Every structure is written in structure tokens, then in C-alpha cells.
Amino acid sequence: MSSLEERDVGVAAAPGSSSAGLGVGAVGVAMEAVAGVAAMQEEVGIRRDGPDSEPDEPPKKRAKVPEGESGKLEERLYSVLCCTVCLDLPKASVYQCTNGHLMCAGCFIHLLADSRLKEEQATCPNCRCEISKNLCCRNLAVEKAVSELPTECTFCLKQFARSSLERHQKEECQDRVTQCKYKRIGCPWQGPFHELPAHEGECSHPTKTGTELMGILGEMDQSHRRDMQLYNTIFSLLCYEKIGFTEVQFRPYRTDDFITRLYYETPRFTVLNQTWVLKARVNDSERNPNLSCKRTLSFQLILKSKVNSALECSFLLLKGPYDDVRIKPVIHHHSFSNDANETEYVPLPISDSVECNKLLAAKNINLRLFIFQVQK
């Protein structure tokens, strides 16, 4: 009898027969064989979905484990779609050079502004091809792809698509930092949103007396008065008899010094029957403004006409009709004469260095000038 026939007889033998010992051995061999097949399946990457899967269901291939450090698809896309300058994923517009290298809007504008300050042609950091607003275009496909990539909420540490993260952090996240509704009367509390109802129920500021609140309300009144003073001054100026405004275009020039410096100047223009010129400079004409992260613009108004008597004026600069730069209205005063025909350089009231870079990156700076002649 062969060994296979002996195993079959052993399995069929009744308990207590002489071949019972052989049947126990066959069961052990079969169990070892099943374990071996399972091990082989694991090696070739075959698995079942779980214990509830159907027996006739074909086995599914195990997901291949990626190699290298960037195991996840998101991490690999991160390295492909990131900005070539800051190496971070773009948060807004994405620009590409003629060879397809990607730059976020902030870095693209910064490169153009640096080239203007250094009097050089802006180039792509990767391939050194020329870049400008005319040569580069936005990559909408990359913008949409980046907006769908997951990112982590800084408050609850959960994953969300980048396109929905801002709304989540502002409106939905239960761990977002919020302030007490009694902040206006001096409550300094800050904490997660889910703790806000409990705090407001126990906040002591609603029970403060009028005397205790007077100091807080006084500070609020001072801020409100400053804003109202600006608006009232503008409305008063609009009532003047002689008012003039014009669109001005600052064009870039270079000084004749050994180390040239960038400055801006407008062509001559006429307002209130007088000829004027505007000049502007970067960082108060410091030696190397391109090495500074903080950038500012200051300007002066120059009267080119000859006048018989002093010309007292108020003036302010605002953004042009087609620009997106943010400029706060600030009113300046000066009495112009033949001996004092130039104002001091005054800061252009832009919000930050990012707005300044937007202006520097443009071919020209387009603003709107208002001049109000004070009647004596």
C-alpha cells in the first residue's frame, strides 16, 4: 500500500481502530500543507477582504507597498507640484515659465520685484529662462490639483482638502481659536470654540459696573474718533471750490551714481491749472533694497509752475481704477511757493511689503492723485 493510500485509510478508520494513530498524523500533515499554502499566498501578495468574504470570490491582489520615503501619493504629488522657489505648495495662483517650472504667486511677484531693484532681467530659478507677466501664464490644472490635496487643520489636526480648509477653520472647526463676545468690554479670554458657551456662561464682564467699563469704552471712542476725523476731513475737502484729480503713472528710472538706485517719476501733468510732477523712491533710497525683506515706497509732490503767491493745498494718493493694491487714505498738507515747491518724502500708505512688491513687479505704477486747493 502506498503512503497516500495509507493516509486515506487512516482518515476513514473508526476511532479506536489500529489505524487511528495514522489518521491523526495525516491531519497534522494536512494542516501543515494548508499553512504552507497560506504562507505562499502572502508571499505572492494574495489576500481576502476579511473573514466575511465569499468562498467563491476570487482573491484580490494586495496593494503594492511603495518604495522610498515618499510612500503616499500625496507626498509624491507634493514634490511635483511645489513652488520651485519656496518649495511649498502654492496657496493661490500658480505661474509657470516657458519650460513649465511652477512658481507660486508670491514668489513670482518677488522675483519680478527683485529684478526691478537690481536692474536685471528676471529669470526662472530652475532653467534661467526669462520670466515676466507677459511670458509666464497661470497653470489652472495645477491650481485645481493642489486645491484637492489633503492638508491638516492647525486646530483639530484632521485632514481636509485645501479648497475647503479655510471654511472649516473659520466656521466649522470645534477647536478653532475664538474670543468671548464680551471682548468689546474688556474680556481677554481666548480658547477653543467648543469651550465658548461654558465661558460665556461664567464670564464676569457682563456684571461689571458702569464705572469699570468707562476706561474700556474710552479707548474704543478714541479709535472711533480717529476714523471719523479722517472721514470728516475728506468730506470737508470735497466741499472745496477748487478740486482736481488725475491718473498718474510712475515710471522706473536709475540715478547716475556709481551705484545706481531705482526711483520712480511721473510725466508732467496739469491739475488746477498748475504743472506738477510726482517722484517716488524705495526704502528711502537705501543702498541695496533688494537685500531687505521689508520694502516701502515714499513719494513727494513737486510744483513745476511759477506762482505769484503761496498755493496751499491738501493732497492724497489712492489706488488706480485697474489696480488691486490696497492703499489707506492719508491726507497731506503743504503750502507751495517758488521757494518751497517740493514736499517732503512721505510714506505711500500701503499695508505691507507684499503690496509693495506688487507695485515694484509691475511695469509701471498707476495711482490716482487728488489735490484740494485751500481757499484763503
C-alpha positions in Angstrom: 0.0 0.0 0.0 1.4 3.4 -0.9 1.8 6.1 1.6 -1.1 8.1 0.0 -3.4 5.1 0.3 -2.3 4.6 3.9 -3.3 8.2 4.7 -6.7 7.7 3.1 -7.3 4.6 5.1 -6.1 6.3 8.3 -8.6 9.1 7.9 -11.5 6.8 7.2 -10.7 4.4 10.1 -13.1 4.4 13.0 -11.9 5.7 16.4 -10.2 3.2 18.4 -9.0 1.1 15.4 -5.4 0.3 14.9 -5.0 2.9 12.2 -6.3 5.8 14.4 -2.7 6.9 15.1 -2.1 7.1 11.4 -5.2 9.3 10.9 -4.0 11.8 13.5 -0.7 12.1 11.7 -2.4 12.7 8.4 -4.5 15.6 9.8 -1.3 17.2 11.1 0.3 16.9 7.6 -2.8 18.4 6.0 -2.8 21.3 8.4 0.9 22.0 7.7 0.1 21.9 3.9 -2.7 24.5 4.4 -0.4 26.7 6.4 2.2 26.4 3.7 -0.3 27.5 1.0 -1.3 30.5 3.1 2.3 31.5 3.5 2.8 31.2 -0.3 -0.3 33.4 -0.9 1.1 36.0 1.4 4.4 36.0 -0.4 2.9 36.5 -3.8 0.6 39.2 -2.4 -2.9 37.5 -2.5 -5.4 38.1 0.3 -9.1 38.1 1.1 -11.0 41.1 2.1 -11.9 39.7 5.5 -13.5 36.9 7.4 -16.9 37.6 5.8 -15.7 37.3 2.2 -17.4 34.7 0.0 -15.6 31.4 -0.5 -16.1 31.5 -4.3 -14.8 35.1 -4.5 -11.6 35.4 -6.5 -8.6 36.5 -4.4 -7.6 40.2 -4.7 -4.1 41.4 -5.1 -2.5 43.0 -2.1 -1.8 46.7 -2.6 1.9 47.1 -3.5 3.9 48.8 -0.8 5.5 51.9 -2.3 9.3 52.2 -2.0 11.2 55.1 -0.7 10.5 57.8 1.8 7.6 59.4 -0.2 5.3 56.4 0.2 2.0 58.2 0.0 0.7 59.6 -3.3 0.1 63.0 -1.6 3.8 63.2 -0.7 4.9 62.4 -4.2 2.5 65.0 -5.6 3.8 67.5 -3.1 7.3 67.2 -4.6 5.9 67.5 -8.1 3.5 70.5 -7.6 5.5 72.6 -5.1 6.9 76.0 -6.0 10.4 75.9 -7.3 11.4 78.9 -5.2 9.9 78.4 -1.7 9.4 74.6 -2.1 5.9 74.8 -0.6 2.6 74.1 -2.2 1.0 77.2 -3.7 -1.9 78.7 -1.8 -3.4 80.8 -4.6 -2.3 81.4 -8.2 0.3 79.2 -9.9 2.5 80.6 -12.6 4.8 78.7 -14.9 7.8 79.7 -17.1 8.0 78.8 -20.8 9.6 75.5 -19.8 6.8 74.6 -17.4 8.5 75.2 -14.0 6.0 76.2 -11.3 6.1 79.3 -9.1 3.5 80.5 -6.5 2.1 84.0 -6.9 4.1 85.4 -4.0 7.5 84.1 -5.2 6.7 85.1 -8.8 6.0 88.7 -7.8 9.0 88.8 -5.5 11.3 87.6 -8.4 10.0 90.4 -10.6 10.4 93.0 -7.9 14.0 91.9 -7.2 14.9 92.1 -10.9 13.5 95.7 -11.0 15.6 96.7 -8.0 18.7 95.1 -9.4 18.1 96.3 -13.0 18.3 92.8 -14.3 16.1 90.5 -16.3 14.1 88.2 -14.1 14.8 84.5 -14.8 13.4 81.2 -13.7 15.4 79.7 -10.8 15.5 76.3 -12.5 16.2 76.8 -16.1 17.2 80.5 -16.2 14.8 81.4 -19.0 13.4 84.9 -18.9 10.2 85.4 -17.0 7.7 88.3 -16.9 4.0 88.8 -16.7 3.8 88.6 -20.5 6.0 85.5 -20.8 4.5 83.5 -17.9 1.0 82.2 -17.6 -1.1 80.6 -14.9 -1.4 76.9 -14.7 -5.1 76.2 -13.8 -4.7 72.4 -13.8 -2.0 72.6 -11.1 -4.1 75.1 -9.1 -7.1 72.7 -9.2 -4.9 69.7 -8.3 -3.3 71.5 -5.4 -6.8 72.6 -4.1 -7.8 68.9 -3.8 -4.8 67.7 -2.0 -5.3 67.0 1.7 -3.8 69.1 4.4 -4.0 69.2 8.2 -6.2 71.6 10.1 -3.9 73.5 12.5 -6.6 73.3 15.3 -8.1 69.9 15.2 -5.3 68.1 13.2 -7.8 66.4 10.9 -7.3 66.1 7.2 -9.3 68.2 4.7 -9.0 69.2 1.1 -7.1 72.5 0.7 -10.1 74.0 -1.1 -12.3 73.5 2.0 -9.8 74.1 4.7 -10.3 77.9 5.0 -14.1 77.5 5.5 -13.5 74.7 8.0 -11.1 76.7 10.1 -13.3 79.8 10.1 -16.7 78.3 10.5 -16.8 74.6 11.3 -13.8 73.5 13.4 -14.8 73.0 17.0 -11.2 73.6 18.1 -10.6 76.9 16.3 -9.4 79.8 18.5 -12.2 82.2 19.2 -12.8 85.1 21.5 -15.5 85.9 24.0 -18.4 88.0 22.8 -17.7 90.4 25.7 -14.3 91.3 24.3 -15.6 94.7 23.4 -16.0 95.5 27.1 -12.6 94.1 28.1 -12.8 90.3 28.3 -9.4 88.9 27.3 -10.4 85.2 27.0 -9.3 83.2 24.0 -9.9 79.5 23.6 -11.3 76.7 21.5 -14.8 77.2 20.1 -16.3 74.2 21.9 -15.4 75.9 25.3 -17.0 79.2 24.3 -20.6 78.6 25.7 -19.2 77.4 29.0 -17.0 80.5 29.3 -19.7 83.0 28.3 -22.0 81.5 30.9 -19.4 82.2 33.6 -17.9 85.4 32.2 -17.8 88.2 34.8 -17.6 91.1 32.4 -21.4 91.5 31.9 -21.8 92.1 35.6 -19.2 94.9 35.7 -20.4 98.3 36.8 -20.5 101.4 34.5 -17.5 102.9 36.3 -15.4 99.8 35.5 -16.4 99.9 31.8 -15.7 103.6 31.3 -11.9 103.1 30.7 -12.5 100.4 28.1 -15.2 102.4 26.3 -12.8 105.5 26.3 -10.2 103.6 24.3 -12.9 102.5 21.8 -14.1 106.0 21.5 -10.5 107.2 20.7 -10.2 104.8 17.8 -13.6 105.7 16.6 -12.8 109.4 16.7 -9.7 108.9 14.6 -11.7 107.2 11.9 -14.4 109.7 12.0 -11.9 112.6 11.8 -10.4 111.1 8.6 -13.9 110.8 7.0 -15.0 114.2 8.1 -11.8 115.7 6.7 -12.3 114.0 3.3 -16.0 115.2 3.2 -14.8 118.8 4.1 -12.2 118.7 1.3 -14.9 117.6 -1.2 -16.7 120.8 -0.4 -13.9 123.0 -1.7 -14.3 125.1 -4.8 -11.2 124.0 -6.5 -10.7 120.2 -6.6 -8.6 118.4 -9.2 -7.7 114.7 -9.7 -5.8 112.8 -12.4 -4.4 109.3 -13.1 -0.6 109.3 -12.6 1.8 106.7 -13.9 5.1 106.2 -12.1 7.8 105.0 -14.4 11.1 103.4 -13.2 14.4 105.3 -13.7 18.0 105.0 -12.5 20.2 107.5 -10.9 23.6 108.5 -12.5 25.6 107.5 -9.4 28.3 104.8 -9.5 25.9 102.5 -7.7 22.7 103.3 -9.4 19.5 103.5 -7.4 16.0 102.9 -8.6 13.5 105.7 -8.4 10.1 106.5 -10.0 8.9 109.6 -11.6 5.7 110.6 -13.5 5.5 112.7 -16.6 4.4 116.2 -16.1 0.7 116.6 -15.6 -1.7 119.6 -15.1 -4.1 119.9 -12.2 -5.8 123.1 -11.1 -4.1 125.0 -13.9 -0.7 124.1 -12.5 2.0 121.8 -13.7 3.1 119.0 -11.3 5.4 116.0 -11.0 5.4 113.1 -8.6 8.6 111.2 -7.6 8.9 108.0 -5.5 11.7 106.0 -4.0 12.2 102.6 -2.5 13.2 102.2 1.2 14.2 105.8 1.3 16.9 105.2 -1.3 18.9 102.8 0.8 21.9 101.2 -0.9 20.7 97.7 -1.5 16.9 97.5 -1.1 16.9 94.1 -2.8 18.6 92.6 0.2 15.9 93.7 2.6 12.7 91.7 3.2 10.9 94.9 4.3 10.1 97.2 1.5 8.4 100.6 1.4 7.6 103.3 -1.1 7.7 107.0 -0.3 6.7 109.9 -2.6 6.8 113.7 -3.0 4.8 116.2 -4.9 6.6 118.8 -6.9 5.2 122.0 -8.3 6.8 122.9 -11.6 4.8 126.1 -12.4 5.8 129.5 -11.1 3.2 131.1 -8.8 2.7 134.7 -7.8 1.6 133.8 -4.2 1.6 130.8 -1.9 -0.6 127.9 -3.0 -1.9 126.0 0.0 -3.1 122.5 -0.9 -4.1 119.2 0.5 -3.5 116.1 -1.5 -3.7 112.3 -1.2 -2.9 109.3 -3.4 -5.3 106.3 -3.9 -5.1 103.2 -6.0 -5.8 103.4 -9.7 -9.1 102.1 -11.2 -7.4 98.9 -12.6 -5.0 98.0 -9.7 -5.7 95.6 -6.8 -3.1 97.1 -4.4 -4.5 98.2 -1.0 -3.7 101.8 -0.1 -5.1 103.5 3.0 -6.2 107.1 2.5 -3.9 109.6 4.2 -4.2 113.4 3.7 -1.1 115.6 3.5 -0.9 119.4 3.5 1.7 121.7 2.0 2.0 125.4 1.1 3.7 125.6 -2.3 5.7 128.6 -3.4 8.5 129.4 -5.7 11.0 128.7 -2.9 9.2 125.7 -1.4 7.9 123.9 -4.4 8.6 120.3 -3.1 7.0 118.4 -0.3 9.0 116.2 1.9 9.0 112.5 1.1 6.0 110.9 2.8 5.3 107.2 3.0 2.9 105.7 0.5 0.3 104.1 2.9 0.4 100.5 1.6 -0.4 97.8 4.1 2.8 95.6 3.9 5.8 94.5 1.8 3.7 92.2 -0.2 1.7 95.1 -1.6 5.0 97.0 -2.2 6.3 94.0 -4.3 3.2 94.1 -6.4 3.9 97.6 -7.3 7.6 97.0 -8.0 6.8 94.0 -10.1 4.5 96.0 -12.4 5.9 97.7 -15.5 4.5 101.0 -14.2 2.8 102.1 -11.1 -0.7 103.6 -11.7 -2.3 105.6 -9.0 -4.9 108.4 -8.7 -3.9 111.8 -7.2 -6.4 114.2 -5.6 -5.4 117.9 -5.0 -7.6 120.3 -3.0 -6.7 124.0 -3.1 -7.4 125.7 0.3 -9.3 128.9 -0.1 -8.0 131.9 1.9 
